[in-house]
Amino acid sequence: MRKLIILVLLFQSSLSSFSTVYIDTLFINRGTVNQAQKLINYCSFNSTETFELTNSPLEVNENDTLQVTIINTDSLAHTFTVNSILETGNNIAPFDTATFQLKFNGKGTYRYYSDVAYGKYLAASGNILVGYSNYIHFFWNLFEAKDTFMDSIANGLTTTLPNYFKPEVFTINNLYFPNTVTDTLGAVTGNVNDSIIISVVNSGQMVSPFHFHGYHVKIIDVKIHQTMLGWEKDTFPVFPGEAMTLLLVPDQPGMYPVHNHNLVTVATGGYPGGMVTRLNIMP
Protein backbone atom coordinates (compact mmCIF):
# COMPACT_ATOMS: atom_id res chain seq x y z
CA MET A 1 0.00 0.00 0.00
CA ARG A 2 1.40 3.37 -0.99
CA LYS A 3 0.65 6.09 1.51
CA LEU A 4 1.62 9.74 1.79
CA ILE A 5 0.89 11.75 4.91
CA ILE A 6 0.47 15.52 4.69
CA LEU A 7 0.36 17.74 7.77
CA VAL A 8 -1.88 20.74 7.26
CA LEU A 9 -1.50 23.73 9.60
CA LEU A 10 -4.81 25.19 10.70
CA PHE A 11 -5.32 28.49 12.55
CA GLN A 12 -8.38 29.08 14.69
CA SER A 13 -8.86 32.02 17.10
CA SER A 14 -5.11 32.66 17.30
CA LEU A 15 -4.49 29.01 18.26
CA SER A 16 -2.78 26.63 15.85
CA SER A 17 -3.25 22.90 15.52
CA PHE A 18 -2.23 20.20 13.11
CA SER A 19 -4.63 18.15 11.03
CA THR A 20 -3.41 15.19 9.02
CA VAL A 21 -4.48 14.15 5.54
CA TYR A 22 -3.70 10.53 4.71
CA ILE A 23 -3.35 10.05 0.96
CA ASP A 24 -3.75 6.64 -0.62
CA THR A 25 -4.43 5.14 -4.05
CA LEU A 26 -6.39 2.05 -5.00
CA PHE A 27 -6.76 0.37 -8.40
CA ILE A 28 -9.91 -1.53 -9.38
CA ASN A 29 -8.65 -4.70 -11.10
CA ARG A 30 -10.24 -7.83 -12.55
CA GLY A 31 -8.67 -11.28 -12.50
CA THR A 32 -9.39 -14.98 -12.74
CA VAL A 33 -7.92 -17.41 -10.19
CA ASN A 34 -7.84 -21.18 -9.83
CA GLN A 35 -9.08 -21.93 -6.31
CA ALA A 36 -9.84 -25.44 -5.09
CA GLN A 37 -9.82 -26.66 -8.72
CA LYS A 38 -12.38 -24.03 -9.72
CA LEU A 39 -11.72 -21.11 -12.06
CA ILE A 40 -13.21 -18.05 -10.32
CA ASN A 41 -13.64 -14.46 -11.50
CA TYR A 42 -12.70 -11.76 -8.99
CA CYS A 43 -12.65 -7.98 -8.81
CA SER A 44 -10.37 -6.31 -6.25
CA PHE A 45 -9.21 -2.96 -4.95
CA ASN A 46 -5.40 -3.23 -5.08
CA SER A 47 -2.47 -0.98 -4.29
CA THR A 48 -1.08 -1.33 -7.84
CA GLU A 49 -2.53 -1.94 -11.29
CA THR A 50 -1.53 -5.61 -10.98
CA PHE A 51 -4.44 -7.80 -9.89
CA GLU A 52 -4.13 -9.36 -6.43
CA LEU A 53 -6.73 -11.51 -4.69
CA THR A 54 -6.69 -9.59 -1.41
CA ASN A 55 -8.34 -6.17 -1.27
CA SER A 56 -5.96 -3.59 0.22
CA PRO A 57 -7.07 -2.26 3.62
CA LEU A 58 -7.04 1.47 4.30
CA GLU A 59 -6.03 3.17 7.56
CA VAL A 60 -6.51 6.65 9.00
CA ASN A 61 -6.29 8.14 12.48
CA GLU A 62 -9.41 9.36 14.23
CA ASN A 63 -10.34 12.99 13.38
CA ASP A 64 -8.01 13.02 10.38
CA THR A 65 -8.93 12.97 6.69
CA LEU A 66 -8.51 10.07 4.29
CA GLN A 67 -7.95 11.21 0.71
CA VAL A 68 -8.17 8.22 -1.59
CA THR A 69 -7.74 8.16 -5.35
CA ILE A 70 -9.49 5.31 -7.17
CA ILE A 71 -8.12 4.29 -10.58
CA ASN A 72 -10.57 2.10 -12.47
CA THR A 73 -8.77 -0.29 -14.83
CA ASP A 74 -12.06 -2.02 -15.68
CA SER A 75 -14.07 -1.46 -18.86
CA LEU A 76 -17.18 -0.97 -16.70
CA ALA A 77 -18.08 1.80 -14.25
CA HIS A 78 -17.71 1.21 -10.51
CA THR A 79 -18.45 3.04 -7.27
CA PHE A 80 -16.38 3.62 -4.15
CA THR A 81 -19.01 3.25 -1.43
CA VAL A 82 -18.64 3.54 2.34
CA ASN A 83 -21.97 3.17 4.14
CA SER A 84 -23.09 6.37 5.93
CA ILE A 85 -19.89 8.10 4.78
CA LEU A 86 -19.83 8.11 0.96
CA GLU A 87 -22.96 6.93 -0.84
CA THR A 88 -23.52 9.50 -3.60
CA GLY A 89 -21.25 11.23 -6.10
CA ASN A 90 -18.94 8.24 -5.84
CA ASN A 91 -18.89 6.88 -9.40
CA ILE A 92 -15.71 6.06 -11.29
CA ALA A 93 -16.13 5.74 -15.06
CA PRO A 94 -14.37 3.00 -17.06
CA PHE A 95 -10.62 3.60 -17.32
CA ASP A 96 -11.07 6.80 -15.30
CA THR A 97 -9.84 8.19 -11.98
CA ALA A 98 -11.69 9.85 -9.09
CA THR A 99 -10.50 11.26 -5.77
CA PHE A 100 -12.56 11.34 -2.57
CA GLN A 101 -11.96 12.92 0.83
CA LEU A 102 -13.48 11.04 3.75
CA LYS A 103 -14.12 12.08 7.35
CA PHE A 104 -15.31 9.42 9.76
CA ASN A 105 -17.70 9.55 12.71
CA GLY A 106 -15.42 7.76 15.14
CA LYS A 107 -12.91 4.99 15.67
CA GLY A 108 -13.55 1.53 14.34
CA THR A 109 -13.96 -0.49 11.17
CA TYR A 110 -15.77 0.65 8.04
CA ARG A 111 -16.41 -1.35 4.89
CA TYR A 112 -15.68 0.06 1.44
CA TYR A 113 -16.95 -1.63 -1.73
CA SER A 114 -18.06 -1.22 -5.33
CA ASP A 115 -21.87 -1.14 -5.23
CA VAL A 116 -22.49 -2.74 -8.62
CA ALA A 117 -23.14 -6.44 -9.18
CA TYR A 118 -19.85 -7.04 -11.02
CA GLY A 119 -18.09 -5.35 -8.10
CA LYS A 120 -19.62 -6.51 -4.83
CA TYR A 121 -20.49 -10.03 -6.02
CA LEU A 122 -16.93 -10.47 -7.33
CA ALA A 123 -15.45 -9.46 -3.94
CA ALA A 124 -14.51 -5.82 -4.63
CA SER A 125 -14.80 -4.90 -0.96
CA GLY A 126 -12.38 -4.17 1.87
CA ASN A 127 -11.63 -2.75 5.32
CA ILE A 128 -11.03 0.79 6.51
CA LEU A 129 -9.62 0.98 10.05
CA VAL A 130 -10.04 4.35 11.75
CA GLY A 131 -7.82 4.86 14.80
CA TYR A 132 -5.83 2.22 16.69
CA SER A 133 -2.65 2.99 14.76
CA ASN A 134 -0.64 2.46 17.96
CA TYR A 135 -2.10 -1.01 18.45
CA ILE A 136 -1.01 -4.28 16.87
CA HIS A 137 -3.75 -4.76 14.29
CA PHE A 138 -4.90 -7.23 11.66
CA PHE A 139 -7.57 -7.42 8.96
CA TRP A 140 -10.12 -10.13 8.16
CA ASN A 141 -12.30 -9.78 5.07
CA LEU A 142 -14.79 -12.66 4.79
CA PHE A 143 -16.13 -13.88 1.45
CA GLU A 144 -17.59 -16.95 -0.18
CA ALA A 145 -17.41 -17.76 -3.90
CA LYS A 146 -19.30 -19.84 -6.44
CA ASP A 147 -17.56 -20.26 -9.79
CA THR A 148 -20.64 -20.52 -12.04
CA PHE A 149 -22.43 -17.60 -10.37
CA MET A 150 -19.38 -15.36 -10.52
CA ASP A 151 -18.81 -16.31 -14.16
CA SER A 152 -22.38 -15.21 -14.96
CA ILE A 153 -21.84 -11.93 -13.09
CA ALA A 154 -18.49 -11.29 -14.82
CA ASN A 155 -19.99 -11.88 -18.26
CA GLY A 156 -23.11 -9.79 -17.67
CA LEU A 157 -25.50 -12.73 -17.81
CA THR A 158 -27.04 -11.87 -14.42
CA THR A 159 -26.92 -9.05 -11.91
CA THR A 160 -28.77 -10.63 -8.99
CA LEU A 161 -28.07 -13.24 -6.37
CA PRO A 162 -30.13 -16.40 -7.00
CA ASN A 163 -32.71 -17.49 -4.42
CA TYR A 164 -30.71 -20.69 -3.97
CA PHE A 165 -27.06 -19.72 -3.53
CA LYS A 166 -24.65 -22.51 -2.62
CA PRO A 167 -21.04 -21.24 -2.58
CA GLU A 168 -18.15 -23.69 -2.56
CA VAL A 169 -15.05 -21.60 -1.76
CA PHE A 170 -14.86 -19.87 1.64
CA THR A 171 -12.10 -17.37 2.37
CA ILE A 172 -10.53 -14.80 4.69
CA ASN A 173 -8.88 -12.01 2.68
CA ASN A 174 -9.85 -14.13 -0.37
CA LEU A 175 -7.44 -16.84 0.82
CA TYR A 176 -8.32 -20.23 2.26
CA PHE A 177 -6.45 -22.37 4.78
CA PRO A 178 -3.53 -23.16 4.86
CA ASN A 179 -2.69 -19.98 2.89
CA THR A 180 -4.42 -17.90 5.58
CA VAL A 181 -1.79 -18.72 8.21
CA THR A 182 0.99 -17.10 6.16
CA ASP A 183 -1.09 -14.01 5.36
CA THR A 184 0.61 -11.13 7.18
CA LEU A 185 -2.58 -9.08 7.07
CA GLY A 186 -4.74 -11.69 8.76
CA ALA A 187 -2.70 -14.23 10.71
CA VAL A 188 -2.60 -12.82 14.26
CA THR A 189 0.70 -12.72 16.11
CA GLY A 190 1.47 -11.10 19.44
CA ASN A 191 2.42 -11.59 23.06
CA VAL A 192 0.55 -12.30 26.28
CA ASN A 193 -1.20 -9.13 27.56
CA ASP A 194 -0.86 -7.29 24.24
CA SER A 195 -3.93 -5.30 23.14
CA ILE A 196 -4.56 -6.66 19.63
CA ILE A 197 -7.10 -5.12 17.26
CA ILE A 198 -8.78 -7.25 14.58
CA SER A 199 -10.74 -5.36 11.91
CA VAL A 200 -13.45 -7.58 10.38
CA VAL A 201 -15.80 -7.08 7.44
CA ASN A 202 -18.15 -9.60 5.85
CA SER A 203 -18.10 -8.95 2.11
CA GLY A 204 -20.10 -12.09 1.37
CA GLN A 205 -23.76 -13.04 1.38
CA MET A 206 -23.84 -15.52 4.27
CA VAL A 207 -23.77 -15.19 8.05
CA SER A 208 -20.39 -16.36 9.33
CA PRO A 209 -20.42 -17.62 12.95
CA PHE A 210 -16.80 -17.23 14.06
CA HIS A 211 -15.27 -19.28 16.86
CA PHE A 212 -12.04 -18.48 18.75
CA HIS A 213 -10.03 -21.19 20.46
CA GLY A 214 -7.96 -20.22 23.49
CA TYR A 215 -9.44 -16.76 24.14
CA HIS A 216 -12.47 -14.53 24.29
CA VAL A 217 -12.54 -11.27 22.34
CA LYS A 218 -14.51 -8.10 22.98
CA ILE A 219 -16.58 -6.47 20.24
CA ILE A 220 -15.64 -2.79 20.68
CA ASP A 221 -17.25 -1.49 17.47
CA VAL A 222 -20.02 -2.81 15.23
CA LYS A 223 -21.75 -0.89 12.47
CA ILE A 224 -25.02 -2.74 11.76
CA HIS A 225 -26.01 -5.07 14.60
CA GLN A 226 -25.52 -2.68 17.50
CA THR A 227 -26.87 -5.13 20.09
CA MET A 228 -23.54 -6.98 19.80
CA LEU A 229 -21.51 -3.98 20.99
CA GLY A 230 -19.61 -4.84 24.16
CA TRP A 231 -20.01 -8.61 23.84
CA GLU A 232 -17.10 -10.65 25.21
CA LYS A 233 -17.36 -14.00 23.49
CA ASP A 234 -15.45 -16.83 21.88
CA THR A 235 -18.23 -17.32 19.29
CA PHE A 236 -20.45 -14.75 17.55
CA PRO A 237 -22.06 -14.16 14.13
CA VAL A 238 -20.66 -11.82 11.49
CA PHE A 239 -23.60 -10.81 9.30
CA PRO A 240 -23.38 -9.92 5.58
CA GLY A 241 -22.23 -6.34 5.08
CA GLU A 242 -21.14 -6.03 8.71
CA ALA A 243 -18.03 -4.15 9.84
CA MET A 244 -16.75 -4.73 13.36
CA THR A 245 -13.67 -4.25 15.48
CA LEU A 246 -12.47 -6.85 17.97
CA LEU A 247 -10.13 -6.41 20.93
CA LEU A 248 -8.07 -9.44 21.90
CA VAL A 249 -5.97 -9.33 25.09
CA PRO A 250 -4.46 -12.83 25.30
CA ASP A 251 -3.93 -14.19 28.83
CA GLN A 252 -1.85 -17.23 27.88
CA PRO A 253 0.71 -18.20 25.24
CA GLY A 254 -0.11 -20.72 22.54
CA MET A 255 -1.10 -21.33 18.97
CA TYR A 256 -4.84 -21.55 18.46
CA PRO A 257 -7.20 -21.75 15.46
CA VAL A 258 -10.03 -19.37 14.66
CA HIS A 259 -12.65 -20.61 12.23
CA ASN A 260 -16.14 -20.34 10.89
CA HIS A 261 -18.32 -22.68 12.94
CA ASN A 262 -20.32 -23.81 9.89
CA LEU A 263 -18.70 -27.10 8.86
CA VAL A 264 -19.06 -26.60 5.10
CA THR A 265 -17.03 -23.38 5.29
CA VAL A 266 -13.92 -25.12 6.67
CA ALA A 267 -13.62 -27.79 3.97
CA THR A 268 -12.50 -25.72 0.96
CA GLY A 269 -9.61 -27.61 -0.64
CA GLY A 270 -10.01 -30.40 1.92
CA TYR A 271 -10.52 -30.53 5.68
CA PRO A 272 -9.37 -28.38 7.36
CA GLY A 273 -9.61 -25.64 4.76
CA GLY A 274 -11.59 -22.53 3.94
CA MET A 275 -12.34 -19.96 6.66
CA VAL A 276 -9.65 -20.98 9.15
CA THR A 277 -6.83 -18.80 10.43
CA ARG A 278 -4.48 -18.85 13.42
CA LEU A 279 -3.55 -16.96 16.57
CA ASN A 280 0.13 -17.26 17.49
CA ILE A 281 0.66 -15.80 20.97
CA MET A 282 4.11 -15.81 22.56
CA PRO A 283 5.01 -15.35 26.26
TARA-V273196 format. One record per backbone hydrogen bond with DSSP energy under -0.5 kcal/mol. NH is the residue of the N-H (numbers start at 1). CO is the residue of the C=O. E is the energy in kcal/mol with one decimal. If there is no record, write none. Layout:
nh=NH co=CO e=E
nh=NH co=CO e=E
This chain:
nh=3 co=1 e=-0.5
nh=4 co=23 e=-2.3
nh=6 co=21 e=-2.6
nh=8 co=6 e=-0.6
nh=8 co=19 e=-3.0
nh=9 co=7 e=-0.5
nh=10 co=8 e=-0.5
nh=10 co=17 e=-2.4
nh=12 co=15 e=-3.1
nh=15 co=12 e=-2.4
nh=17 co=10 e=-2.0
nh=19 co=8 e=-2.3
nh=21 co=6 e=-2.8
nh=22 co=20 e=-0.6
nh=22 co=65 e=-3.3
nh=23 co=4 e=-3.2
nh=23 co=21 e=-0.6
nh=24 co=67 e=-2.5
nh=25 co=2 e=-0.7
nh=26 co=69 e=-2.8
nh=27 co=46 e=-3.3
nh=28 co=71 e=-2.6
nh=29 co=27 e=-0.7
nh=29 co=44 e=-2.8
nh=31 co=42 e=-2.3
nh=33 co=40 e=-2.7
nh=35 co=33 e=-0.8
nh=35 co=38 e=-3.0
nh=38 co=35 e=-1.2
nh=40 co=33 e=-3.1
nh=40 co=38 e=-0.7
nh=42 co=31 e=-3.2
nh=43 co=122 e=-2.8
nh=44 co=29 e=-2.6
nh=46 co=27 e=-3.0
nh=46 co=44 e=-0.7
nh=51 co=49 e=-0.5
nh=56 co=45 e=-2.7
nh=58 co=127 e=-2.4
nh=60 co=129 e=-2.0
nh=64 co=61 e=-1.7
nh=65 co=20 e=-2.4
nh=66 co=102 e=-2.4
nh=67 co=22 e=-3.5
nh=67 co=65 e=-0.6
nh=68 co=66 e=-0.7
nh=68 co=100 e=-2.5
nh=69 co=24 e=-2.5
nh=70 co=68 e=-0.5
nh=70 co=98 e=-3.3
nh=71 co=26 e=-2.8
nh=71 co=69 e=-0.5
nh=72 co=70 e=-0.6
nh=72 co=96 e=-2.8
nh=73 co=28 e=-1.8
nh=73 co=71 e=-0.8
nh=78 co=92 e=-2.3
nh=80 co=90 e=-1.9
nh=81 co=79 e=-0.5
nh=81 co=113 e=-3.0
nh=82 co=86 e=-2.3
nh=83 co=111 e=-0.7
nh=85 co=82 e=-2.4
nh=86 co=82 e=-3.1
nh=92 co=78 e=-3.0
nh=95 co=74 e=-1.4
nh=96 co=93 e=-1.8
nh=98 co=70 e=-2.1
nh=100 co=68 e=-2.5
nh=102 co=66 e=-3.0
nh=102 co=100 e=-0.5
nh=108 co=130 e=-2.5
nh=110 co=128 e=-2.6
nh=112 co=126 e=-2.2
nh=113 co=81 e=-1.8
nh=114 co=124 e=-2.0
nh=115 co=113 e=-0.7
nh=116 co=114 e=-1.2
nh=119 co=116 e=-2.1
nh=120 co=114 e=-1.0
nh=120 co=116 e=-2.3
nh=121 co=117 e=-1.6
nh=122 co=119 e=-1.0
nh=123 co=120 e=-1.2
nh=124 co=119 e=-2.6
nh=125 co=123 e=-1.8
nh=126 co=112 e=-2.7
nh=128 co=110 e=-2.5
nh=129 co=58 e=-2.8
nh=130 co=108 e=-3.2
nh=130 co=128 e=-0.6
nh=131 co=60 e=-2.8
nh=131 co=129 e=-0.6
nh=135 co=132 e=-1.7
nh=136 co=195 e=-0.8
nh=138 co=197 e=-2.1
nh=139 co=185 e=-2.8
nh=140 co=199 e=-3.2
nh=142 co=140 e=-0.5
nh=142 co=201 e=-2.8
nh=143 co=171 e=-1.8
nh=145 co=169 e=-3.2
nh=150 co=146 e=-2.6
nh=151 co=147 e=-1.9
nh=152 co=148 e=-1.9
nh=153 co=149 e=-2.2
nh=154 co=150 e=-2.5
nh=155 co=151 e=-1.8
nh=156 co=153 e=-1.5
nh=157 co=152 e=-2.6
nh=158 co=152 e=-1.0
nh=165 co=163 e=-0.7
nh=166 co=164 e=-0.6
nh=167 co=165 e=-0.5
nh=168 co=145 e=-2.6
nh=169 co=145 e=-2.1
nh=171 co=143 e=-3.0
nh=172 co=175 e=-2.7
nh=173 co=141 e=-3.1
nh=174 co=141 e=-0.7
nh=175 co=172 e=-1.3
nh=177 co=274 e=-2.2
nh=179 co=176 e=-1.8
nh=181 co=178 e=-1.2
nh=182 co=179 e=-1.0
nh=183 co=180 e=-1.1
nh=184 co=182 e=-0.8
nh=186 co=183 e=-0.6
nh=187 co=183 e=-3.0
nh=188 co=186 e=-0.6
nh=188 co=278 e=-1.3
nh=190 co=280 e=-1.8
nh=192 co=282 e=-2.2
nh=193 co=250 e=-3.0
nh=194 co=191 e=-2.1
nh=196 co=194 e=-0.7
nh=196 co=248 e=-2.9
nh=197 co=136 e=-3.0
nh=198 co=246 e=-2.3
nh=199 co=138 e=-3.0
nh=200 co=198 e=-0.5
nh=200 co=244 e=-3.0
nh=201 co=140 e=-2.2
nh=202 co=242 e=-2.1
nh=203 co=142 e=-2.2
nh=203 co=201 e=-0.7
nh=208 co=238 e=-2.5
nh=209 co=207 e=-0.6
nh=210 co=208 e=-0.8
nh=210 co=236 e=-2.5
nh=211 co=259 e=-2.8
nh=212 co=234 e=-3.6
nh=213 co=257 e=-1.8
nh=217 co=233 e=-2.9
nh=218 co=247 e=-2.4
nh=219 co=231 e=-2.7
nh=220 co=218 e=-0.9
nh=220 co=245 e=-2.0
nh=221 co=245 e=-1.1
nh=223 co=243 e=-2.2
nh=226 co=224 e=-1.5
nh=228 co=225 e=-1.9
nh=229 co=226 e=-1.7
nh=230 co=219 e=-3.1
nh=231 co=228 e=-2.1
nh=233 co=217 e=-2.1
nh=233 co=231 e=-0.5
nh=236 co=210 e=-1.8
nh=238 co=208 e=-1.6
nh=239 co=237 e=-0.6
nh=241 co=202 e=-2.4
nh=242 co=239 e=-2.1
nh=244 co=200 e=-2.8
nh=245 co=221 e=-2.6
nh=246 co=198 e=-2.6
nh=247 co=218 e=-2.6
nh=248 co=196 e=-3.0
nh=248 co=246 e=-0.5
nh=249 co=247 e=-0.5
nh=250 co=248 e=-0.5
nh=254 co=281 e=-2.9
nh=256 co=254 e=-0.5
nh=256 co=279 e=-2.4
nh=258 co=277 e=-2.1
nh=259 co=211 e=-2.1
nh=260 co=275 e=-2.0
nh=261 co=209 e=-3.7
nh=263 co=261 e=-0.7
nh=265 co=262 e=-1.6
nh=266 co=263 e=-1.6
nh=267 co=264 e=-1.0
nh=270 co=267 e=-2.1
nh=272 co=266 e=-0.5
nh=273 co=266 e=-2.0
nh=274 co=177 e=-0.6
nh=274 co=268 e=-0.8
nh=275 co=265 e=-2.3
nh=276 co=274 e=-2.2
nh=277 co=258 e=-2.8
nh=279 co=256 e=-3.3
nh=280 co=188 e=-2.7
nh=281 co=254 e=-3.0
nh=281 co=279 e=-0.6
nh=282 co=190 e=-2.8
nh=282 co=280 e=-0.5
